[in-house]
C-alpha cells in the first residue's frame, strides 16, 4: 500500500519525506486555505519535495473552466495529479485530462456506482471518503470493499483505490486488508502508524538491561 500525506504544510511534508515512507501528497482547497499560501506556489514547492503524485484540485464547477484550471495545475510539474470532483462535468474533464496525458484523482466518491463511472472515465485514482461515511453512520470500509470487488471483476480498469478521509490507524489497517492501493492520511495518522505501547515498553526494558551491562557498541 502506498501512503500519501494529506496536507499542504511544507514543514510537515519535509519531515514525512525524510522517513522514506511517503509516496505522494494530496491537497484540496481547504488544505490550501489552511496553508495560507498561493495555490500555485505551494503546489510547486510540494512537487519539488515529493517525487510521487501530488494532487492539486480544480475549484471550478463547470467543465470548460475545470479544463482551463486543470491544465494550468498540470503544467506545474510532471508529477501533478489533477483532482476533480465526481460530477458529470468532473468526469468529462477527467477524460480530457487523461487524453492530455495527465494523472487524474477523482474525489468526493461516496458510492460504488460513482467509482464505476470514474474508472470508465479513466481516472488514475478514485478517492472514496471513508471517514465522512462513518460520520453518517455508514461503514466506510464496506464502500472500499465494494469498489475493490468491482474493479477486480474488470481487469481493463486501471484506476487505483485511494482511501481518503481516513481518521485513524484502524482505517488504514482495514483498507490494507481489503487491498486498497493508496491511503491518503493527515500527518498525525501517519505518525500514529509507528506507535504501539508494547513497542515502547519492550524498548524501555531492553535499554534498562543494556545499561546494566556497562557496555558500548561504539
NUKE-33709 format. One record per residue (C-alpha): residue in one letter; x, y, z negated. Coordinates in steps of 0.1 Angstrom, whole numbers. Layout:
<rs>
r residu=a&xx=X&yy=Y&zz=Z
...
</rs>
This chain:
<rs>
r residu=x&xx=0&yy=0&zz=0
r residu=x&xx=12&yy=35&zz=8
r residu=x&xx=9&yy=63&zz=-17
r residu=x&xx=1&yy=99&zz=-6
r residu=x&xx=3&yy=128&zz=-30
r residu=x&xx=-30&yy=147&zz=-31
r residu=x&xx=-16&yy=182&zz=-38
r residu=x&xx=-3&yy=214&zz=-22
r residu=x&xx=20&yy=221&zz=-52
r residu=x&xx=55&yy=222&zz=-37
r residu=x&xx=73&yy=216&zz=-70
r residu=x&xx=52&yy=185&zz=-77
r residu=x&xx=58&yy=172&zz=-42
r residu=x&xx=95&yy=176&zz=-46
r residu=x&xx=96&yy=157&zz=-79
r residu=x&xx=75&yy=129&zz=-65
r residu=x&xx=95&yy=126&zz=-33
r residu=x&xx=126&yy=121&zz=-54
r residu=x&xx=111&yy=89&zz=-68
r residu=x&xx=111&yy=73&zz=-33
r residu=x&xx=75&yy=61&zz=-38
r residu=x&xx=56&yy=88&zz=-18
r residu=x&xx=48&yy=81&zz=18
r residu=x&xx=28&yy=112&zz=26
r residu=x&xx=7&yy=141&zz=14
r residu=x&xx=-29&yy=151&zz=17
r residu=x&xx=-42&yy=187&zz=13
r residu=x&xx=-76&yy=203&zz=16
r residu=x&xx=-90&yy=239&zz=14
r residu=x&xx=-94&yy=236&zz=-24
r residu=x&xx=-58&yy=225&zz=-29
r residu=x&xx=-45&yy=252&zz=-6
r residu=x&xx=-65&yy=278&zz=-26
r residu=x&xx=-51&yy=264&zz=-58
r residu=x&xx=-15&yy=267&zz=-45
r residu=x&xx=-21&yy=305&zz=-39
r residu=x&xx=-1&yy=303&zz=-6
r residu=x&xx=-9&yy=308&zz=30
r residu=x&xx=-21&yy=275&zz=46
r residu=x&xx=3&yy=276&zz=75
r residu=x&xx=33&yy=285&zz=53
r residu=x&xx=27&yy=259&zz=26
r residu=x&xx=19&yy=232&zz=51
r residu=x&xx=51&yy=238&zz=69
r residu=x&xx=70&yy=236&zz=37
r residu=x&xx=54&yy=203&zz=28
r residu=x&xx=62&yy=188&zz=63
r residu=x&xx=99&yy=197&zz=57
r residu=x&xx=99&yy=178&zz=23
r residu=x&xx=79&yy=147&zz=33
r residu=x&xx=87&yy=125&zz=63
r residu=x&xx=53&yy=108&zz=64
r residu=x&xx=19&yy=121&zz=73
r residu=x&xx=8&yy=154&zz=59
r residu=x&xx=-29&yy=160&zz=62
r residu=x&xx=-39&yy=196&zz=69
r residu=x&xx=-77&yy=203&zz=71
r residu=x&xx=-96&yy=224&zz=95
r residu=x&xx=-120&yy=249&zz=79
r residu=x&xx=-144&yy=254&zz=109
r residu=x&xx=-176&yy=235&zz=111
r residu=x&xx=-182&yy=238&zz=149
r residu=x&xx=-165&yy=217&zz=175
r residu=x&xx=-148&yy=245&zz=195
r residu=x&xx=-133&yy=263&zz=166
r residu=x&xx=-123&yy=230&zz=150
r residu=x&xx=-103&yy=221&zz=181
r residu=x&xx=-86&yy=255&zz=181
r residu=x&xx=-77&yy=253&zz=144
r residu=x&xx=-66&yy=217&zz=146
r residu=x&xx=-43&yy=223&zz=175
r residu=x&xx=-27&yy=252&zz=156
r residu=x&xx=-22&yy=230&zz=125
r residu=x&xx=-9&yy=201&zz=146
r residu=x&xx=17&yy=224&zz=161
r residu=x&xx=33&yy=230&zz=127
r residu=x&xx=52&yy=197&zz=128
r residu=x&xx=51&yy=162&zz=143
r residu=x&xx=40&yy=146&zz=110
r residu=x&xx=8&yy=166&zz=107
r residu=x&xx=-24&yy=146&zz=105
r residu=x&xx=-53&yy=169&zz=114
r residu=x&xx=-80&yy=165&zz=88
r residu=x&xx=-117&yy=168&zz=100
r residu=x&xx=-150&yy=163&zz=82
r residu=x&xx=-172&yy=133&zz=90
r residu=x&xx=-197&yy=152&zz=110
r residu=x&xx=-208&yy=150&zz=147
r residu=x&xx=-185&yy=179&zz=155
r residu=x&xx=-157&yy=165&zz=134
r residu=x&xx=-158&yy=131&zz=152
r residu=x&xx=-159&yy=149&zz=186
r residu=x&xx=-128&yy=169&zz=176
r residu=x&xx=-112&yy=137&zz=163
r residu=x&xx=-114&yy=122&zz=198
r residu=x&xx=-99&yy=153&zz=213
r residu=x&xx=-70&yy=154&zz=188
r residu=x&xx=-63&yy=117&zz=193
r residu=x&xx=-62&yy=122&zz=231
r residu=x&xx=-37&yy=150&zz=224
r residu=x&xx=-15&yy=126&zz=205
r residu=x&xx=-22&yy=139&zz=170
r residu=x&xx=-28&yy=118&zz=139
r residu=x&xx=-63&yy=124&zz=125
r residu=x&xx=-76&yy=120&zz=90
r residu=x&xx=-114&yy=119&zz=89
r residu=x&xx=-125&yy=129&zz=54
r residu=x&xx=-156&yy=130&zz=32
r residu=x&xx=-167&yy=95&zz=40
r residu=x&xx=-194&yy=81&zz=18
r residu=x&xx=-208&yy=51&zz=37
r residu=x&xx=-196&yy=21&zz=57
r residu=x&xx=-216&yy=33&zz=87
r residu=x&xx=-197&yy=66&zz=87
r residu=x&xx=-164&yy=47&zz=85
r residu=x&xx=-175&yy=26&zz=115
r residu=x&xx=-181&yy=58&zz=135
r residu=x&xx=-147&yy=72&zz=125
r residu=x&xx=-130&yy=40&zz=137
r residu=x&xx=-149&yy=42&zz=170
r residu=x&xx=-137&yy=78&zz=174
r residu=x&xx=-101&yy=66&zz=170
r residu=x&xx=-94&yy=81&zz=136
r residu=x&xx=-59&yy=73&zz=122
r residu=x&xx=-72&yy=74&zz=87
r residu=x&xx=-106&yy=72&zz=71
r residu=x&xx=-110&yy=88&zz=37
r residu=x&xx=-138&yy=73&zz=15
r residu=x&xx=-142&yy=93&zz=-18
r residu=x&xx=-145&yy=66&zz=-45
r residu=x&xx=-144&yy=90&zz=-75
r residu=x&xx=-173&yy=111&zz=-62
r residu=x&xx=-193&yy=79&zz=-55
r residu=x&xx=-187&yy=68&zz=-91
r residu=x&xx=-199&yy=102&zz=-103
r residu=x&xx=-233&yy=94&zz=-86
r residu=x&xx=-235&yy=60&zz=-104
r residu=x&xx=-224&yy=40&zz=-74
r residu=x&xx=-194&yy=18&zz=-74
r residu=x&xx=-170&yy=35&zz=-50
r residu=x&xx=-149&yy=3&zz=-47
r residu=x&xx=-178&yy=-15&zz=-31
r residu=x&xx=-176&yy=10&zz=-3
r residu=x&xx=-139&yy=3&zz=2
r residu=x&xx=-146&yy=-34&zz=3
r residu=x&xx=-174&yy=-30&zz=29
r residu=x&xx=-152&yy=-8&zz=51
r residu=x&xx=-123&yy=-34&zz=48
r residu=x&xx=-147&yy=-62&zz=58
r residu=x&xx=-160&yy=-42&zz=88
r residu=x&xx=-125&yy=-32&zz=100
r residu=x&xx=-112&yy=-68&zz=97
r residu=x&xx=-140&yy=-80&zz=119
r residu=x&xx=-129&yy=-58&zz=147
r residu=x&xx=-92&yy=-62&zz=155
r residu=x&xx=-93&yy=-34&zz=180
r residu=x&xx=-99&yy=-9&zz=152
r residu=x&xx=-66&yy=6&zz=141
r residu=x&xx=-80&yy=31&zz=115
r residu=x&xx=-63&yy=28&zz=81
r residu=x&xx=-84&yy=30&zz=49
r residu=x&xx=-72&yy=59&zz=29
r residu=x&xx=-87&yy=58&zz=-6
r residu=x&xx=-95&yy=93&zz=-17
r residu=x&xx=-108&yy=109&zz=-49
r residu=x&xx=-90&yy=82&zz=-69
r residu=x&xx=-93&yy=92&zz=-106
r residu=x&xx=-72&yy=66&zz=-124
r residu=x&xx=-48&yy=36&zz=-122
r residu=x&xx=-77&yy=12&zz=-122
r residu=x&xx=-90&yy=27&zz=-89
r residu=x&xx=-55&yy=22&zz=-74
r residu=x&xx=-53&yy=-14&zz=-86
r residu=x&xx=-88&yy=-23&zz=-73
r residu=x&xx=-80&yy=-6&zz=-39
r residu=x&xx=-48&yy=-26&zz=-36
r residu=x&xx=-66&yy=-59&zz=-44
r residu=x&xx=-92&yy=-51&zz=-17
r residu=x&xx=-64&yy=-44&zz=8
r residu=x&xx=-67&yy=-7&zz=14
r residu=x&xx=-39&yy=8&zz=34
r residu=x&xx=-33&yy=40&zz=15
r residu=x&xx=-43&yy=57&zz=-17
r residu=x&xx=-40&yy=94&zz=-20
r residu=x&xx=-36&yy=104&zz=-56
r residu=x&xx=-33&yy=135&zz=-78
r residu=x&xx=3&yy=137&zz=-92
r residu=x&xx=-10&yy=128&zz=-127
r residu=x&xx=-24&yy=95&zz=-115
r residu=x&xx=9&yy=87&zz=-96
r residu=x&xx=29&yy=93&zz=-128
r residu=x&xx=4&yy=72&zz=-148
r residu=x&xx=11&yy=42&zz=-125
r residu=x&xx=45&yy=39&zz=-142
r residu=x&xx=32&yy=38&zz=-177
r residu=x&xx=23&yy=8&zz=-200
r residu=x&xx=26&yy=8&zz=-238
r residu=x&xx=42&yy=-27&zz=-237
r residu=x&xx=69&yy=-14&zz=-215
r residu=x&xx=76&yy=14&zz=-240
r residu=x&xx=76&yy=-10&zz=-269
r residu=x&xx=98&yy=-35&zz=-252
r residu=x&xx=123&yy=-9&zz=-242
r residu=x&xx=124&yy=5&zz=-277
r residu=x&xx=131&yy=-30&zz=-291
r residu=x&xx=159&yy=-36&zz=-265
r residu=x&xx=176&yy=-3&zz=-273
r residu=x&xx=174&yy=-9&zz=-311
r residu=x&xx=191&yy=-43&zz=-307
r residu=x&xx=217&yy=-29&zz=-283
r residu=x&xx=226&yy=0&zz=-306
r residu=x&xx=232&yy=-26&zz=-334
r residu=x&xx=259&yy=-43&zz=-313
r residu=x&xx=280&yy=-11&zz=-312
r residu=x&xx=288&yy=-19&zz=-276
r residu=x&xx=290&yy=4&zz=-245
r residu=x&xx=289&yy=-7&zz=-209
r residu=x&xx=309&yy=24&zz=-198
</rs>
